[in-house]
Amino acid sequence: MKKLATILIVLLLATALFAQGGAESKGVLKFKLAENQPANNPISKGMLMFADLVKEKTGGSVQIEVYMDAQLGSESETIDQVQAGTLDLARVNTSALASTADEVGVFTLPYVFTGMEQKYKVLDGEIGKGVMDALGKYNMVGLEFWEAGSRNFYTTKKPIKSVADMKGLKVRVQPSEVAIKMVELLGGAATPMAYGEVYQGLQTGVIDAAENDFVSYYTSGHYEVAKYFSLDGHMAPPAIVIMSSKAWAKLNDSQKKAFREAAFEASRWQRKAMDDFQNESRAAVEAAGCQIFDVDAKAFQNMVSPMYDMYPQYKSVIEKIKATN
C-alpha cells in the first residue's frame, strides 16, 4: 500500500511538472515575419536583428521567425494577410502598402523628398508619426520606417542628362499609377513589366531604360546591359514593418515597449547598412565600366509637379514636407 502511495505521488509530481512545462512553452509567443528579399540584403539583415532584439528584450517570451525570399507571398499578399490577422508581421515597401493604406502614398510620389536627411526628418517626425497612427484603422501597427533605396533611371543606348533625353524612351516601370504617370509627364513611354523580365527587356531592346537603386541595379545584373545611370533620385519610398493588430493585442505593455525599442535600434542600423551597400554597389558598377551622371533634379521635379494635383488628399502633407528642412 505504501509502495502504491509512493508511485501515485511520483506520478502526480511528474504530471504537475509536465503541465508546468507545457504552460511555459505555451507562454512563449511565436510570430512569423514575411520578408521578400534574400538573406544578403541589408533589409533582411535588419529583420533578423529586429527578431534577435525582440527575443532579447522580452527575455525570450516573444520569438519571431523571419521568412525570406517571399516564402510567404508577394508584398501585396503579405499585406492582405497582416490586415486579416493571418500573418503576424511583414516588411513591405510603402509603394506596395499605398493601395491598402492611402496615407502612406504621399511618400511614394516622385521628388517629394529633397534628400536623405530631409527624408528622415519627415519620417521620424510629426508627419511620419501621423501616417503610422493612421495604420490603426486598417488593423495594422507600424514599426518604424526602414531604408529601401533611392530610385534612378538607367539606360542602354544613351545617357539621360536632362529631361529632354527622356523623350520617347521606353521605360520599364512598376505597375503603379504613380510610376506610369511620372514617366509620361517626363516625356517617356511607360512600360509596366515584371521585375524578372527587365534584364532580357533591356538586352533585347524591348525597353530602353529602367529605374531602381544602386543595389538592385547591381545585384540584378542590369548594369551589364544598361551602362548609363542618371542620378535624378525620382523616388525614395521607405519600407515599413507592419504588424497585425491581432498579434499586437497579444503583447503586454512591457513586450510592446520591447518591440518599439527593437524596431528603433534595428532600423537605425539597417539605414546605415543600406547606405553602405548602396555605396559598395555603386563602386562595383563603376568598376565594371558603367557611367554615372548627375542631373538637375529640379527640372525633372518641375515636369512632374502636375501629378500632385491628382492627389488632393495629400496637399497639406506635401506642404508640410516641403517646409521641412
C-alpha positions as CSV (number, residue, x, y, z in Angstrom):
1,M,0.0,0.0,0.0
2,K,2.8,2.3,1.0
3,K,4.6,1.5,-2.3
4,L,1.4,2.2,-4.3
5,A,1.0,5.6,-2.5
6,T,4.7,6.4,-3.4
7,I,4.1,5.6,-7.0
8,L,0.9,7.8,-7.1
9,I,2.8,10.7,-5.5
10,V,5.6,10.4,-8.1
11,L,3.1,10.3,-10.9
12,L,1.3,13.3,-9.6
13,L,4.6,15.3,-9.3
14,A,5.5,14.3,-12.9
15,T,2.1,15.3,-14.2
16,A,2.4,18.7,-12.4
17,L,5.9,19.3,-13.8
18,F,4.8,18.3,-17.3
19,A,1.8,20.7,-17.0
20,Q,4.1,23.4,-15.8
21,G,6.5,22.9,-18.7
22,G,3.6,23.0,-21.1
23,A,2.3,26.2,-19.7
24,E,5.8,27.8,-20.0
25,S,6.1,26.7,-23.6
26,K,2.6,27.9,-24.4
27,G,3.6,31.2,-22.7
28,V,6.1,31.9,-25.4
29,L,4.6,33.9,-28.2
30,K,5.9,32.8,-31.6
31,F,5.3,35.2,-34.5
32,K,6.1,35.0,-38.3
33,L,7.6,37.8,-40.2
34,A,7.5,37.9,-44.1
35,E,10.4,39.4,-46.0
36,N,10.7,39.3,-49.8
37,Q,14.5,40.0,-50.1
38,P,17.3,37.4,-49.9
39,A,19.5,36.9,-46.8
40,N,22.4,39.1,-48.1
41,N,20.2,42.2,-48.4
42,P,20.7,44.8,-45.6
43,I,17.0,45.0,-45.1
44,S,16.8,41.2,-44.5
45,K,19.7,41.5,-42.1
46,G,17.8,44.3,-40.3
47,M,14.8,42.0,-40.0
48,L,17.0,39.3,-38.4
49,M,18.4,41.9,-36.0
50,F,14.9,43.0,-35.1
51,A,13.9,39.5,-34.3
52,D,17.0,38.9,-32.2
53,L,16.4,42.2,-30.3
54,V,12.8,41.3,-29.6
55,K,13.8,38.0,-28.2
56,E,16.5,39.6,-26.0
57,K,14.3,42.5,-24.8
58,T,11.4,40.2,-23.9
59,G,13.5,37.7,-22.1
60,G,12.6,35.1,-24.7
61,S,8.9,35.5,-24.1
62,V,8.4,36.5,-27.7
63,Q,10.2,34.9,-30.7
64,I,10.0,36.0,-34.3
65,E,10.9,33.7,-37.2
66,V,11.8,35.6,-40.4
67,Y,10.8,34.0,-43.7
68,M,12.9,35.5,-46.5
69,D,12.7,35.3,-50.4
70,A,9.0,35.9,-50.4
71,Q,8.3,32.4,-49.0
72,L,5.0,33.7,-47.5
73,G,3.9,35.5,-50.6
74,S,4.4,38.8,-52.5
75,E,4.3,42.1,-50.7
76,S,0.7,42.7,-51.7
77,E,-0.3,39.2,-50.5
78,T,1.5,39.6,-47.1
79,I,-0.1,43.0,-46.6
80,D,-3.5,41.3,-47.0
81,Q,-2.5,38.6,-44.6
82,V,-1.4,41.0,-42.0
83,Q,-4.5,43.1,-42.3
84,A,-6.6,39.9,-42.0
85,G,-4.6,38.8,-38.9
86,T,-3.5,35.5,-40.5
87,L,0.2,36.7,-40.6
88,D,1.8,38.5,-37.7
89,L,4.4,40.8,-39.3
90,A,5.7,41.8,-42.8
91,R,8.3,44.1,-44.0
92,V,7.0,45.9,-47.1
93,N,7.6,48.9,-49.3
94,T,5.3,51.9,-48.8
95,S,4.7,51.7,-52.6
96,A,3.0,48.4,-52.1
97,L,1.2,49.4,-48.9
98,A,-0.3,52.6,-50.5
99,S,-3.0,50.7,-52.3
100,T,-4.3,49.5,-48.9
101,A,-3.4,52.4,-46.7
102,D,-3.8,55.6,-48.7
103,E,-2.0,57.7,-46.1
104,V,1.5,56.3,-46.9
105,G,1.0,57.1,-50.6
106,V,2.4,60.6,-50.1
107,F,5.8,59.1,-49.5
108,T,5.7,57.3,-52.9
109,L,5.2,60.5,-55.0
110,P,8.2,61.5,-57.2
111,Y,10.6,64.1,-55.9
112,V,8.6,64.6,-52.7
113,F,11.9,64.3,-50.7
114,T,14.8,66.7,-51.4
115,G,17.5,64.4,-49.8
116,M,18.1,61.7,-47.3
117,E,18.5,64.0,-44.3
118,Q,15.2,65.8,-45.0
119,K,13.5,62.5,-45.8
120,Y,14.2,61.1,-42.3
121,K,13.3,64.4,-40.6
122,V,9.9,63.9,-42.2
123,L,9.6,60.2,-41.5
124,D,10.8,60.3,-37.9
125,G,8.9,63.5,-37.1
126,E,5.3,64.5,-36.7
127,I,4.4,63.7,-40.3
128,G,5.7,60.2,-40.1
129,K,4.0,59.6,-36.8
130,G,0.7,60.7,-38.2
131,V,1.0,58.2,-41.0
132,M,1.9,55.5,-38.6
133,D,-1.0,56.2,-36.4
134,A,-3.4,56.0,-39.4
135,L,-2.5,52.4,-39.9
136,G,-4.6,51.5,-36.9
137,K,-7.8,51.9,-38.9
138,Y,-6.5,49.2,-41.3
139,N,-6.0,46.7,-38.4
140,M,-2.2,47.2,-38.5
141,V,0.5,48.7,-36.3
142,G,3.6,50.3,-37.9
143,L,7.1,49.6,-36.5
144,E,9.5,52.3,-37.8
145,F,10.5,53.3,-41.3
146,W,13.3,51.4,-43.0
147,E,15.6,52.4,-45.9
148,A,14.7,50.9,-49.3
149,G,17.0,53.0,-51.5
150,S,16.5,55.9,-53.9
151,R,15.3,55.1,-57.5
152,N,17.1,56.5,-60.5
153,F,16.9,55.9,-64.3
154,Y,19.4,53.8,-66.2
155,T,19.6,53.3,-70.0
156,T,21.1,51.1,-72.7
157,K,21.9,53.4,-75.6
158,K,22.4,56.9,-74.5
159,P,22.6,58.6,-71.1
160,I,19.8,60.7,-69.6
161,K,21.5,64.1,-68.8
162,S,18.4,66.3,-69.0
163,V,14.6,66.0,-69.2
164,A,14.9,66.3,-72.9
165,D,16.7,63.0,-73.1
166,M,13.6,61.2,-71.7
167,K,11.5,61.9,-74.8
168,G,10.3,58.7,-76.4
169,L,12.3,56.4,-74.2
170,K,10.5,53.1,-73.4
171,V,11.0,52.9,-69.7
172,R,10.1,49.9,-67.6
173,V,8.1,50.9,-64.5
174,Q,6.4,49.1,-61.7
175,P,2.7,48.6,-62.4
176,S,1.6,51.6,-60.4
177,E,-0.4,54.7,-61.4
178,V,2.2,57.0,-59.9
179,A,5.2,55.4,-61.8
180,I,3.3,55.4,-65.1
181,K,2.2,59.0,-64.9
182,M,5.6,60.2,-63.8
183,V,7.3,58.7,-66.9
184,E,4.6,60.0,-69.2
185,L,5.0,63.6,-67.8
186,L,8.8,63.3,-68.3
187,G,8.1,62.5,-72.0
188,G,8.9,58.8,-71.9
189,A,6.8,55.8,-72.8
190,A,5.9,54.0,-69.6
191,T,6.2,50.2,-69.9
192,P,4.9,48.2,-67.0
193,M,6.9,44.9,-66.7
194,A,7.6,42.2,-64.1
195,Y,10.9,42.7,-62.4
196,G,12.2,39.3,-63.5
197,E,11.7,40.3,-67.2
198,V,13.7,43.5,-67.1
199,Y,17.1,42.1,-67.8
200,Q,16.0,40.5,-71.0
201,G,13.9,43.5,-71.9
202,L,16.9,45.8,-71.7
203,Q,19.2,43.3,-73.5
204,T,16.8,42.8,-76.5
205,G,15.7,46.4,-76.8
206,V,12.1,45.8,-75.8
207,I,12.7,48.6,-73.3
208,D,15.3,51.4,-73.5
209,A,15.5,52.1,-69.8
210,A,14.5,51.0,-66.3
211,E,14.7,52.6,-62.9
212,N,15.9,51.4,-59.4
213,D,18.5,52.0,-56.8
214,F,22.2,51.0,-57.0
215,V,21.8,47.8,-55.0
216,S,19.1,46.4,-57.3
217,Y,20.9,47.7,-60.4
218,Y,24.0,45.8,-59.4
219,T,22.5,42.6,-57.8
220,S,20.1,42.1,-60.7
221,G,22.9,42.4,-63.3
222,H,21.0,45.2,-65.1
223,Y,24.3,47.1,-65.1
224,E,25.7,44.6,-67.6
225,V,23.2,45.6,-70.3
226,A,22.3,49.2,-69.3
227,K,25.6,51.1,-68.8
228,Y,24.3,54.6,-68.2
229,F,23.0,55.6,-64.7
230,S,21.5,59.0,-64.1
231,L,21.2,60.4,-60.5
232,D,17.8,62.0,-60.6
233,G,16.5,60.4,-57.4
234,H,12.9,60.5,-58.5
235,M,11.5,58.2,-55.8
236,A,12.7,57.2,-52.4
237,P,9.7,55.4,-50.8
238,P,10.7,54.0,-47.4
239,A,10.0,50.5,-46.3
240,I,8.0,49.7,-43.1
241,V,7.4,46.8,-40.8
242,I,3.7,46.2,-40.3
243,M,2.2,44.1,-37.5
244,S,-1.4,42.8,-37.4
245,S,-3.5,44.4,-34.7
246,K,-4.5,40.9,-33.7
247,A,-0.9,39.9,-32.9
248,W,-0.1,43.3,-31.3
249,A,-3.1,42.7,-28.9
250,K,-1.4,39.5,-27.6
251,L,1.5,41.6,-26.2
252,N,1.6,43.0,-22.7
253,D,2.8,46.6,-22.2
254,S,6.3,45.5,-21.4
255,Q,6.5,43.4,-24.6
256,K,5.1,46.3,-26.7
257,K,7.7,48.6,-25.3
258,A,10.4,46.0,-26.2
259,F,9.0,45.8,-29.8
260,R,9.2,49.5,-30.2
261,E,12.8,49.6,-28.9
262,A,13.9,46.7,-31.0
263,A,12.4,48.2,-34.1
264,F,14.1,51.6,-33.4
265,E,17.5,50.1,-32.9
266,A,17.4,47.7,-35.8
267,S,16.0,50.3,-38.2
268,R,18.8,52.7,-37.4
269,W,21.4,50.0,-38.0
270,Q,19.7,49.0,-41.2
271,R,19.5,52.5,-42.6
272,K,23.3,52.8,-42.3
273,A,23.9,49.3,-43.6
274,M,21.7,50.0,-46.7
275,D,23.6,53.3,-47.3
276,D,26.9,51.4,-47.1
277,F,25.7,48.7,-49.5
278,Q,24.5,51.4,-52.0
279,N,28.0,52.9,-52.0
280,E,29.6,49.5,-52.4
281,S,27.2,48.7,-55.3
282,R,27.9,52.0,-57.0
283,A,31.7,51.3,-56.7
284,A,31.2,47.9,-58.2
285,V,29.2,49.1,-61.3
286,E,31.7,51.9,-61.9
287,A,34.5,49.4,-61.8
288,A,32.6,47.4,-64.4
289,G,32.6,50.4,-66.7
290,C,29.2,51.9,-66.1
291,Q,28.9,55.7,-66.3
292,I,27.2,57.7,-63.6
293,F,25.6,61.1,-64.4
294,D,24.4,63.9,-62.2
295,V,21.3,65.7,-63.5
296,D,19.3,68.8,-62.5
297,A,16.7,67.0,-60.4
298,K,14.8,70.3,-60.0
299,A,14.0,70.3,-63.8
300,F,12.6,66.8,-63.5
301,Q,10.6,67.8,-60.5
302,N,9.0,70.7,-62.2
303,M,7.9,68.5,-65.1
304,V,6.0,66.1,-62.8
305,S,4.6,68.7,-60.4
306,P,1.1,68.5,-62.0
307,M,0.9,65.0,-60.5
308,Y,0.4,66.4,-57.1
309,D,-2.9,67.9,-58.2
310,M,-4.1,64.3,-58.9
311,Y,-3.9,63.6,-55.2
312,P,-5.6,66.5,-53.4
313,Q,-5.8,64.4,-50.2
314,Y,-2.0,64.9,-49.8
315,K,-2.0,68.7,-50.4
316,S,-1.5,69.8,-46.7
317,V,1.0,67.0,-46.1
318,I,3.1,67.8,-49.1
319,E,3.2,71.5,-47.9
320,K,4.5,70.3,-44.6
321,I,7.1,68.0,-46.2
322,K,8.3,70.9,-48.4
323,A,8.6,73.1,-45.3
324,T,10.8,70.5,-43.6
325,N,14.5,71.2,-44.0
